[in-house]
Amino acid sequence: MAMEQFLEQAGKLTGGDTSSATWCQLAAPIPTPPHEVHQASGTRRLTQRSKPLAYAITGCATVLFSPLLLLAALDGMTPQQIKERKRKKNAVRARKAEFPQMGLDRAFDGNWNATAGQFLLTWYFQAPDPERLIVPMNDKITLLAAPSRWWYRGRPKHLRIVAEFPTDLARCRIPEFADDDIRHFWLQFADGSWISLKAERGKQTQRFFTACRAQLSQ
């Protein structure tokens, strides 16, 4: 479904500028909380809804087309281009090696009693699918979902707001090295707690990163 249709529908729901919105999901699975914490939250689900059809199609496509795409990418490349491609892959690998010390390899900071931990407990209660359309605006950050039983996300008309935070309570923090190859970032709350998210690849995510960085510099 065209991103423009989702942005248009999000604009109607939020009443704001959604041009910098992008799709994202948790950077890692939600860890198992202490029993008493899970009980207090109403024992809500902590995993996404299963979609066998979508996963089967994606798996088959990956097996069938990945080697062909690789060959197509390398075909016609000069030795210098191949060398540059390898250098870029090594740089991405080196950056990802820093994820553990930055917390970008886990779902949140680990404090279940802080804002991020409590919010994480409601993630799949808000919507059973992992994807969220995150919209940074001058006065708030809004997360929307478009649940679907069969595919990764539903139609634009299924889009709905699942969470909203004023900017004095939450901000998106973008790592300096974030780009189209490394798309992880934090949603950080006023108490210092955070969740780690990963955005989709594409120009819309670059707009999102630019908007969030500009917001933090104000």
Protein Blocks (a to p, Z undefined) as FASTA:
>chain_A
ZZklmmmmmmmmnopafklgccdddfbdcddddfklmmmnopaafbdcddfklmmmmmmm
mmmmmmmmmmmmmgopafklmmmmmmmmmmmmmmmmmmmmnopmbfbeoiakbmklmmmm
mmmmmpmcfbdcddddfkbccddddddfkbmbdcfklgccfbdcdfklbccdddfklcfk
lccdcdddfkopacdddddedjklmmmmmmmmmmmmZZ
